[in-house]
Amino acid sequence: MMPNNVEIPIEVLCSGKPEVFDNFYGAFGYGNTDFTYTAPYKRQYQYLSAYNNHGKYMRIHNILTSHGQGDKFFIEDGQNYGNPQHDGQPTPPEHYYYDKVVSRVESGVLRYNWETVDQAYDVIVGSNMKLIVEACYIPSALRSHPSAPSYDLADYNEWHDFIFEFVTHLINRYGLEEVRTWYFEVWNEPDNVKEWVENPAYFLALYDYFVAAVKAVDEKLKVGGPAVKQHFGSFGAGAITIFKAFMDHCSKGINYKNGMKGSPLDFISIHCKGGRPGFSRNPSTQTMFDSIKEYAEILEDYPEFKSLEFFNDESDVVWSGNLGVDNESWLNFRNTHYFPGFVCKMVNQYITIVRKELGLNLTIVDSDNCHLHWEKRLFSGNRSQFTPFFTYPSTDLLRKSIFNAYILLGKLGNEMIPVASAADGFGNKFGALATRSSSGVFSVMVWNFEDGVEDDINERTINLNFSDLNVPVSSKLVHYRIDKHHSNAHQVWAEMGKPKRPTLSQIEDLRSREHLEMLEPVKDIAKTTDLFLALDMPMHSISLVMIVPANEEVLNTPSTLEGSREIGGNGNEQVFLSWSPIKSDRFSHYEVYRREVGTEKYTKISTDYSVDISVYVDSTVQHQVSYEYVVAAVDYFGHTSNKSSSVVID
């Protein structure tokens, strides 16, 4: 035990009754749609889909007002959301009115163009992710005038017909069974619209015609909302008004489309975060969960909806993701180990507070932290899982520590095992989430995290005791760690002196430390029924302890290896490689091999354990030299798969 540490006992009850554990936190989002098919975002998706149990859902703004111009409006005109018709922005010039999805010909008939929809959704579906289809905002052709606000709707019947054609197109392109696994959400934060808060009937009618159109295509498609913000102080003042009106309308209001009682509702969505700039309690898990409790209390009046799927589909540490360290210095936590610590604690508390205490059917927690374009330079501190070497729109990305949190969470099993502790502060200041996979791997996430950005307080020794473990012969003990000095490229950068333009050598050093790191080497465990581990944990740290039984099964051979030669952030030539991730809870890392074309011998160019996802950047290539690459997967016992098929990079 480290000096002055408080010892905390936590019992993992391995023989206790298990519960289903699902990847409810595996959803992300950003705005807007048109960034999706740009080169930086395509690269981001290669990372987001590069690990086992990666993000399952993506929620993006502006699909119905996509313009096909990529990031033009962000780069050339400084529009934060890359969309000139986003609410709150100045009225754009007339030539900006060219959202492409629907237009009106001279005869007044609507003409549909699904090109931008397909460009965006093809990237997402091609990355093995599903959609939360957010029908926000109203296309300019459906408004009373193209320059009218983006919530202005001229004709509800036209809105119904447009949504019907939109959903029909999605099914024709992606298949009915696939689209049935998606969610259709009517809007994003309708409480931002003053007119709707003053008279919710306009929003409720929009929903009635929307859900009628979706269900007319296929009754099994899932539709919901209202995706309102949280309410604290003067922030989100209309959110509760809209939420109550929406629930009451879906329960017993007169349907604006068919005149019947109520409106179909398959899921309920809200947006609750840990604070915002200017709010005194920043950032705070209590702020997040107190806000969720406020909505849960309202739902008590609607028992018919209590079992519906419940989303917090913008669950972030704070609001104002377009702000970075240049605006608010304390937002630097987005660059550091604090961010993953918050998220891992939050995931644990969603189980104990939202599922168990409140009894809600929580199925999706969406972190709206894929705004790569806001990360304008190296570690600018915006709401992104990656940071670019030098300036956006670089595709040369470095992983932030938060990305490692999702890799760590992806290693949890599919059954939750009970844990217990009598220590004061358990579940709030420190805690554990224990799981077991179908193949018998125990994975226990342990966290020491108190809200606040101060690190140098309350180090604790977590005494983790596994009772009735029944470890078989030839098991391995694996210990991953995220803290100030592990899995944290920002700390490496800080120790370099925070160079604005890292040298190639510095870039290689940063890449060698950006992955999810082990605290100690993999160890053997003798056959035993009990196991005791003392984990020294500094503040805002996370450990993942895995007990991996031996298995004769050989890991699958990595497949679909592909690559390209490109120019790196500092002007160097490099090769970017990607392949399909290995889906095994015994997977440890990849080995990357290279040879010059025309030679016989491959050389391993990756360092041990550093390639933990299915992408790799080789920055040691020479100009006009052709290379051939292969990749192998390694398990925690050191067993190596067959090498992949090769790819040649000229």
C-alpha positions in Angstrom: 0.0 0.0 0.0 1.2 3.5 -0.8 1.9 5.7 2.2 -1.1 7.5 3.7 -3.5 5.6 1.5 -6.9 4.7 2.9 -7.7 1.0 2.5 -11.1 0.2 1.0 -12.5 -3.4 1.0 -14.6 -4.4 -2.0 -16.0 -7.9 -2.3 -16.6 -9.5 -5.7 -19.3 -12.2 -5.0 -18.4 -14.6 -7.8 -21.1 -17.1 -6.9 -23.8 -14.4 -6.6 -26.7 -14.3 -9.0 -25.6 -12.7 -12.3 -27.6 -10.1 -14.2 -27.4 -9.3 -17.9 -24.9 -6.6 -18.7 -25.3 -4.9 -22.1 -23.4 -2.2 -23.9 -25.8 0.6 -23.2 -23.1 3.2 -23.2 -21.9 2.3 -26.7 -23.4 5.3 -28.6 -21.9 8.5 -29.9 -23.0 11.6 -31.8 -22.0 14.9 -33.4 -23.4 17.6 -35.6 -23.7 17.8 -38.5 -24.3 15.1 -41.1 -22.1 16.6 -43.8 -18.9 16.1 -41.8 -19.4 12.3 -42.0 -18.1 11.7 -45.5 -15.1 14.1 -45.2 -11.6 12.6 -44.9 -11.0 13.4 -41.2 -14.4 11.9 -40.2 -13.9 8.8 -42.3 -10.6 8.3 -40.5 -12.4 8.8 -37.2 -14.8 6.0 -38.0 -11.9 3.7 -38.8 -10.8 4.3 -35.2 -14.3 4.1 -33.7 -14.9 0.7 -35.2 -11.4 -0.7 -34.5 -12.0 -2.6 -31.3 -14.2 -5.4 -30.0 -17.6 -4.3 -28.7 -17.1 -0.9 -30.2 -19.7 1.8 -30.3 -23.0 0.4 -31.6 -25.1 3.5 -32.4 -24.4 6.9 -33.9 -26.7 10.0 -33.6 -26.0 12.9 -36.0 -27.7 16.2 -36.5 -29.0 17.8 -39.7 -29.7 14.6 -41.8 -32.8 16.2 -43.4 -31.0 19.5 -44.1 -27.7 18.1 -45.3 -26.1 20.1 -48.0 -23.4 18.0 -49.6 -20.7 20.5 -49.1 -18.7 18.5 -46.5 -16.9 20.8 -44.0 -17.0 23.9 -46.4 -19.1 26.0 -44.0 -16.9 25.2 -41.1 -13.6 25.8 -42.8 -14.5 28.7 -45.1 -17.2 30.5 -43.1 -16.4 29.6 -39.5 -19.9 28.0 -38.9 -19.3 25.9 -35.8 -21.8 23.3 -36.8 -20.9 23.4 -40.5 -24.5 24.1 -41.4 -25.5 27.7 -42.3 -29.1 27.0 -41.2 -28.4 25.9 -37.7 -30.5 27.5 -35.0 -28.9 30.5 -33.3 -26.7 31.5 -36.2 -27.1 34.7 -38.2 -29.5 34.5 -41.1 -27.3 33.4 -44.0 -27.2 34.8 -47.5 -29.7 33.6 -50.1 -27.2 31.4 -51.8 -26.8 29.3 -48.7 -30.3 27.8 -49.1 -29.3 24.6 -50.8 -30.0 21.8 -48.5 -30.3 19.0 -51.0 -32.6 16.3 -49.6 -35.9 17.8 -50.8 -36.7 20.6 -53.2 -39.8 22.0 -54.8 -40.1 22.2 -58.6 -42.0 24.9 -60.4 -45.2 22.9 -60.3 -45.0 22.8 -56.5 -44.3 19.1 -56.4 -41.6 17.9 -54.0 -38.5 16.2 -55.5 -36.3 14.0 -53.3 -32.6 13.6 -53.5 -31.1 11.0 -51.1 -27.5 11.5 -52.2 -26.3 13.3 -49.0 -28.2 10.9 -46.8 -26.6 7.9 -48.5 -23.1 9.5 -48.4 -23.4 9.8 -44.6 -25.3 6.7 -43.6 -23.1 4.5 -45.9 -20.1 5.5 -43.8 -21.8 4.7 -40.5 -23.4 1.4 -41.6 -20.2 0.5 -43.3 -18.5 0.9 -39.9 -20.8 -1.7 -38.4 -22.8 0.9 -36.5 -26.5 1.6 -36.4 -28.4 4.8 -36.5 -30.4 6.9 -34.1 -32.2 8.9 -36.9 -32.8 12.4 -35.6 -35.3 14.2 -37.8 -33.9 17.7 -37.2 -34.2 20.2 -38.9 -37.1 21.1 -41.3 -35.8 21.3 -44.9 -36.0 24.7 -46.4 -38.4 23.5 -49.1 -41.0 22.5 -46.4 -40.9 25.9 -44.6 -43.1 28.8 -45.3 -40.1 30.5 -46.8 -36.5 29.2 -47.3 -35.2 31.8 -44.9 -37.7 30.9 -42.2 -36.4 29.4 -39.0 -35.4 25.7 -39.2 -38.4 24.7 -37.0 -40.9 26.5 -39.3 -43.2 24.0 -41.0 -45.7 25.1 -43.7 -47.7 21.9 -44.2 -47.9 18.9 -41.8 -49.2 16.6 -44.5 -46.2 17.4 -46.7 -44.0 16.7 -43.6 -45.7 13.3 -43.3 -45.3 12.4 -46.9 -41.6 13.5 -46.9 -40.9 11.4 -43.8 -42.7 8.4 -45.4 -40.5 8.7 -48.5 -37.4 9.1 -46.4 -37.9 6.0 -44.3 -39.0 4.0 -47.4 -35.7 4.9 -49.0 -33.7 3.8 -45.9 -35.4 0.4 -46.0 -34.8 0.0 -49.7 -31.1 0.8 -49.2 -30.3 -0.9 -46.0 -33.0 -3.6 -45.6 -36.0 -3.9 -43.3 -34.4 -6.0 -40.7 -31.5 -3.6 -40.3 -33.6 -0.5 -40.1 -35.8 -2.2 -37.5 -32.8 -2.1 -35.2 -32.5 1.7 -35.6 -34.4 4.4 -33.6 -36.3 7.4 -35.1 -36.2 10.5 -32.9 -38.4 13.4 -33.8 -36.2 16.3 -32.9 -33.1 17.5 -31.0 -33.9 19.7 -28.0 -37.3 21.2 -28.9 -37.1 23.3 -25.8 -34.6 25.5 -27.7 -37.6 26.7 -29.7 -39.3 29.5 -27.8 -42.5 29.2 -29.8 -42.8 25.5 -28.9 -42.3 26.1 -25.2 -45.0 28.8 -25.3 -47.3 26.6 -27.3 -46.2 22.9 -27.4 -49.1 22.0 -29.8 -46.8 22.9 -32.8 -44.2 20.4 -31.6 -46.7 17.7 -30.6 -48.3 17.9 -34.1 -44.9 17.6 -35.7 -44.4 14.4 -33.7 -47.9 13.0 -34.5 -47.4 13.3 -38.2 -43.8 12.1 -37.9 -44.7 8.9 -36.0 -47.6 8.2 -38.3 -45.3 8.4 -41.4 -42.7 6.1 -39.9 -45.2 3.5 -38.7 -47.0 3.6 -42.1 -43.8 2.3 -43.6 -43.4 -0.4 -41.0 -45.2 -0.8 -37.7 -42.2 -2.3 -36.0 -39.9 0.7 -36.5 -39.1 2.4 -33.2 -40.1 6.0 -32.7 -39.7 8.4 -29.8 -38.5 11.6 -28.2 -38.6 14.3 -27.0 -34.8 14.7 -26.5 -35.2 17.7 -24.2 -32.3 19.3 -22.3 -31.9 19.1 -18.5 -33.1 22.0 -16.3 -31.0 23.8 -13.7 -31.1 27.4 -12.9 -32.2 29.4 -16.0 -30.7 26.7 -18.3 -33.2 24.5 -20.1 -36.1 26.5 -18.6 -38.6 25.1 -21.2 -37.4 21.5 -21.0 -39.7 20.4 -18.3 -42.7 22.1 -20.0 -42.0 20.3 -23.2 -41.4 17.0 -21.5 -44.6 17.1 -19.5 -46.7 18.2 -22.5 -45.1 15.4 -24.6 -45.7 12.6 -22.1 -49.3 13.8 -21.5 -50.0 14.1 -25.2 -48.7 10.6 -26.0 -50.7 9.2 -23.1 -54.1 10.8 -23.5 -53.9 13.8 -25.8 -55.9 14.1 -29.1 -53.7 13.0 -31.9 -53.3 15.8 -34.5 -52.9 13.3 -37.4 -55.8 10.9 -36.8 -58.0 12.4 -34.1 -57.6 9.4 -31.8 -56.4 9.4 -28.2 -52.7 9.4 -27.6 -49.7 8.9 -29.9 -47.4 5.9 -30.3 -44.2 6.0 -28.2 -41.4 3.4 -28.3 -38.7 5.2 -26.3 -38.2 8.2 -24.2 -35.1 10.4 -24.6 -33.6 13.3 -22.6 -30.2 15.2 -22.5 -28.6 15.4 -19.1 -25.0 16.3 -18.6 -22.6 17.1 -15.7 -22.7 20.9 -15.9 -21.9 23.8 -18.2 -19.5 26.8 -18.4 -20.7 29.3 -15.8 -22.4 26.7 -13.6 -20.9 26.5 -10.1 -21.0 22.7 -9.8 -18.7 21.7 -12.7 -18.4 19.0 -13.6 -20.6 16.8 -11.5 -22.1 13.4 -11.8 -24.6 14.5 -9.2 -25.8 17.3 -11.5 -26.4 14.7 -14.2 -28.3 12.2 -12.1 -30.3 14.8 -10.2 -31.6 16.0 -13.6 -32.4 12.4 -14.6 -34.3 11.9 -11.3 -36.4 15.0 -12.1 -37.6 13.3 -15.3 -38.0 9.9 -13.6 -40.3 11.6 -11.1 -42.5 13.0 -13.9 -42.7 9.5 -15.4 -44.2 8.2 -12.2 -47.5 9.9 -13.4 -47.4 7.7 -16.6 -47.1 4.1 -15.5 -47.9 2.9 -19.0 -44.6 4.3 -20.2 -42.4 3.3 -17.2 -41.1 0.1 -19.0 -40.3 1.9 -22.3 -36.7 2.1 -23.4 -35.1 5.2 -21.8 -32.2 7.1 -23.4 -29.9 9.9 -22.2 -28.7 10.5 -25.7 -26.5 13.4 -25.0 -24.7 12.2 -21.8 -21.6 14.3 -21.6 -19.4 15.8 -18.9 -20.4 19.4 -19.7 -22.3 21.3 -22.4 -20.7 23.7 -24.9 -18.6 21.2 -26.7 -17.5 23.9 -29.2 -15.5 25.6 -26.4 -11.9 24.5 -25.7 -9.0 25.4 -23.4 -8.6 28.8 -25.2 -12.1 29.7 -24.0 -12.2 28.0 -20.6 -8.9 26.6 -19.2 -10.6 24.1 -16.9 -12.0 22.3 -20.0 -8.5 20.8 -20.3 -10.0 17.8 -18.5 -11.3 16.7 -21.9 -7.6 16.1 -22.8 -6.7 14.1 -19.7 -7.4 11.0 -17.7 -10.2 12.9 -15.8 -12.6 12.5 -18.8 -12.4 8.7 -18.9 -12.6 8.6 -15.1 -15.8 10.5 -15.2 -17.3 8.3 -17.9 -16.4 5.0 -16.2 -17.9 6.2 -12.9 -20.9 7.4 -14.8 -21.5 4.0 -16.4 -21.4 2.3 -13.0 -23.8 4.9 -11.6 -26.2 4.5 -14.5 -26.6 0.9 -13.3 -27.0 1.6 -9.6 -29.0 4.8 -9.9 -31.0 4.8 -13.1 -31.6 1.1 -13.5 -31.8 -0.1 -9.9 -32.9 2.9 -7.8 -35.1 4.6 -10.4 -36.2 1.4 -12.1 -35.9 2.8 -15.6 -35.4 0.6 -18.7 -32.1 2.3 -19.6 -30.9 1.1 -23.0 -28.8 3.9 -24.6 -26.4 6.4 -23.1 -25.1 8.4 -26.0 -21.9 10.5 -25.6 -22.0 13.4 -28.0 -18.2 13.5 -28.1 -17.3 12.9 -31.8 -17.0 16.6 -32.8 -13.6 16.1 -34.4 -13.9 19.4 -36.3 -14.0 21.4 -33.1 -10.6 19.9 -32.1 -8.8 22.5 -34.2 -5.3 21.8 -33.1 -3.3 19.3 -30.9 -5.1 19.0 -27.5 -7.3 22.1 -27.9 -9.7 20.5 -25.4 -12.9 20.1 -27.3 -15.5 17.4 -27.2 -13.6 14.8 -29.3 -12.1 11.4 -28.7 -9.2 12.3 -31.0 -6.9 15.3 -31.5 -5.2 16.1 -34.8 -1.4 16.6 -35.2 -1.3 20.3 -36.1 -4.6 21.6 -37.5 -8.0 20.4 -38.7 -8.7 19.0 -41.3 -5.7 16.7 -40.7 -6.4 13.0 -40.9 -3.3 12.3 -38.8 -5.0 11.7 -35.4 -3.8 11.0 -31.9 -6.0 9.1 -29.4 -7.1 11.0 -26.4 -7.4 9.2 -23.1 -11.2 9.2 -23.3 -11.0 6.8 -26.3 -9.2 4.3 -24.1 -12.1 4.4 -21.7 -14.4 2.9 -24.4 -11.8 0.2 -25.2 -11.6 -0.7 -21.5 -15.4 -0.8 -21.2 -15.5 -3.0 -24.3 -13.6 -5.6 -22.4 -16.4 -6.1 -19.8 -18.4 -9.3 -20.0 -22.0 -9.9 -20.7 -23.0 -10.9 -17.2 -22.8 -8.6 -14.2 -21.6 -10.1 -10.9 -22.6 -8.6 -7.5 -20.1 -6.5 -5.6 -20.3 -5.2 -2.0 -18.6 -2.9 0.3 -19.5 -1.3 3.7 -17.0 1.5 3.2 -18.4 5.1 3.3 -18.3 6.6 -0.1 -18.8 3.3 -2.0 -20.6 4.0 -5.3 -20.0 7.7 -5.1 -16.3 8.3 -4.5 -15.0 4.9 -5.5 -16.6 1.7 -6.7 -16.4 -1.5 -8.9 -18.3 -3.0 -11.7 -17.7 -6.8 -12.0 -18.6 -8.9 -15.0 -18.1 -12.3 -16.5 -18.2 -13.3 -20.1 -19.7 -16.4 -21.6 -16.2 -17.9 -22.0 -15.5 -17.5 -18.3 -13.4 -14.3 -18.3 -13.8 -12.1 -15.2 -13.4 -8.4 -15.9 -13.7 -6.0 -13.0 -13.6 -2.2 -13.5 -12.5 -0.4 -10.4 -12.6 3.4 -10.1 -11.4 6.0 -7.7 -13.1 9.2 -8.7 -14.5 12.3 -7.0 -16.1 15.1 -8.9 -13.7 18.0 -9.3 -10.6 18.5 -11.4 -8.1 18.2 -8.5 -5.9 15.1 -8.8 -3.6 15.1 -5.8 -6.1 14.1 -3.1 -7.6 10.9 -1.6 -5.4 8.2 -3.1 -6.9 4.9 -2.0 -5.9 1.3 -1.9 -8.8 -0.8 -3.1 -8.6 -4.3 -1.5 -10.4 -6.4 -4.1 -11.4 -9.8 -2.8 -12.8 -12.4 -5.2 -14.8 -14.9 -3.2 -15.8 -18.4 -4.6 -13.8 -17.5 -7.8 -12.9 -21.1 -8.7 -10.0 -20.1 -11.0 -9.0 -23.0 -13.3 -5.4 -24.1 -13.9 -3.4 -21.9 -16.2 -5.3 -18.6 -15.9 -3.8 -15.2 -16.4 -4.1 -12.0 -14.4 -4.3 -8.9 -16.6 -4.3 -5.3 -15.2 -5.1 -2.3 -17.3 -4.9 1.2 -15.9 -5.9 4.7 -17.0 -4.5 7.5 -14.8 -2.2 10.5 -15.1 0.8 8.3 -16.2 -1.0 5.5 -18.1 -3.1 5.4 -21.3 -2.7 9.2 -21.4 -1.0 10.7 -24.4 -1.7 14.2 -23.1 0.7 13.7 -20.1 3.4 12.5 -22.5 2.9 15.6 -24.5 3.0 17.8 -21.4 6.3 16.2 -20.3 7.7 17.1 -23.8 6.9 20.7 -23.1 3.6 20.8 -25.0 5.1 21.3 -28.5 2.7 22.9 -30.9 4.5 21.2 -33.8 5.9 17.9 -32.6 8.9 16.5 -34.4 8.6 13.1 -36.1 10.4 11.5 -33.1 8.0 13.1 -30.7 5.1 12.0 -32.7 6.4 8.4 -32.6 6.8 8.7 -28.8 3.2 10.0 -28.5 1.9 7.1 -30.6 3.7 4.6 -28.5 1.8 5.7 -25.4 -1.6 6.5 -26.8 -3.0 3.0 -26.3 -4.7 1.3 -23.3 -1.7 0.4 -21.1 -1.2 -2.3 -18.7 -0.1 -1.3 -15.1 2.0 -4.5 -14.8 3.0 -7.5 -16.9 0.5 -10.3 -17.4 0.8 -12.8 -14.5 0.0 -16.5 -14.0 -2.6 -17.4 -11.4 -2.6 -20.7 -9.6 -5.8 -22.7 -9.2 -7.7 -21.1 -6.3 -11.2 -20.5 -5.0 -10.3 -17.0 -3.7 -8.1 -14.2 -4.8 -7.1 -11.0 -3.1 -5.6 -8.0 -4.9 -4.5 -4.7 -3.4 -4.8 -1.9 -6.0 -3.1 1.4 -5.3 -5.3 3.9 -7.0 -4.6 7.6 -7.3 -7.5 10.0 -7.7 -9.4 9.9 -11.0 -7.9 6.5 -12.0 -9.5 3.4 -13.4 -8.3 -0.1 -13.3 -9.6 -3.1 -15.2 -8.6 -6.4 -13.7 -9.1 -9.4 -15.9 -8.9 -13.1 -15.0 -8.5 -15.0 -18.2 -8.8 -18.9 -18.2 -6.8 -20.9 -20.7 -8.5 -21.9 -23.9 -7.2 -24.0 -26.7 -9.1 -22.0 -29.3 -6.8 -20.1 -31.7 -7.6 -16.5 -32.4 -9.0 -15.8 -35.8 -6.6 -14.5 -38.4 -7.0 -10.8 -39.0 -8.8 -10.0 -42.2 -9.5 -7.2 -44.7 -6.1 -5.6 -44.2 -5.8 -2.5 -46.3 -3.6 0.6 -46.3 -2.6 3.8 -48.1 0.5 6.0 -48.2 -0.2 9.5 -47.0 1.5 12.7 -45.8 1.6 12.9 -42.0 1.0 16.0 -39.9 4.5 17.2 -40.0 5.0 16.6 -43.8 6.5 13.1 -43.4 5.5 10.1 -45.5 3.7 7.4 -43.6 1.4 4.4 -44.2 -2.0 4.0 -42.5 -3.2 0.5 -42.1 -6.5 -0.8 -41.0 -8.2 -4.2 -40.7 -11.3 -5.9 -39.0 -11.0 -6.1 -35.2 -10.7 -9.5 -33.5 -13.8 -10.3 -31.5 -12.5 -12.3 -28.6 -12.2 -11.5 -24.9 -8.8 -13.3 -24.9 -7.4 -10.9 -27.4 -4.4 -8.9 -26.2 -2.8 -7.0 -29.1 -1.7 -7.1 -32.7 1.7 -7.6 -34.3 2.5 -5.7 -37.5 5.1 -7.0 -39.9 6.7 -5.3 -42.9 9.1 -6.1 -45.6 10.3 -4.2 -48.7 8.8 -5.6 -51.9 11.3 -8.0 -53.5 12.8 -9.1 -50.2 12.0 -12.3 -48.3 12.0 -11.5 -44.6 9.3 -9.8 -42.7 10.3 -7.7 -39.7 8.0 -6.9 -36.8 7.7 -3.1 -36.6 5.2 -2.8 -33.8 6.1 -2.7 -30.1 4.6 -5.2 -27.7 1.1 -4.5 -26.5 1.0 -1.1 -28.2 -1.3 -2.0 -31.1 -4.5 -2.7 -29.2 -6.9 -1.7 -32.0 -7.1 -2.6 -35.6 -5.3 0.5 -37.0 -1.6 1.3 -37.3 0.4 4.2 -38.5 3.9 3.4 -39.9 5.9 6.6 -39.9 9.2 5.0 -40.7 8.7 4.5 -44.4 11.1 5.8 -47.1 10.2 7.7 -50.2 9.6 5.7 -53.3 10.1 2.4 -51.5 7.3 -0.2 -51.8 6.3 -2.2 -48.7 4.3 -5.3 -48.0 2.5 -5.7 -44.7 0.9 -8.5 -42.7 -0.8 -8.6 -39.3 -1.2 -11.2 -36.6 -3.3 -11.3 -33.4 -1.9 -12.3 -30.0 -3.9 -13.5 -26.9 -3.0 -13.0 -23.2 -1.1 -16.3 -23.2 1.2 -15.2 -25.9 -0.4 -17.4 -28.6 -0.2 -15.8 -32.0 -2.7 -16.3 -34.8 -1.9 -17.0 -38.4 -0.7 -13.9 -40.3 -3.2 -12.1 -42.4 -3.2 -11.8 -46.1 -0.7 -9.1 -47.2 -1.2 -5.7 -48.6 1.3 -3.9 -50.8 1.8 -0.2 -50.5 3.6 1.4 -53.4 
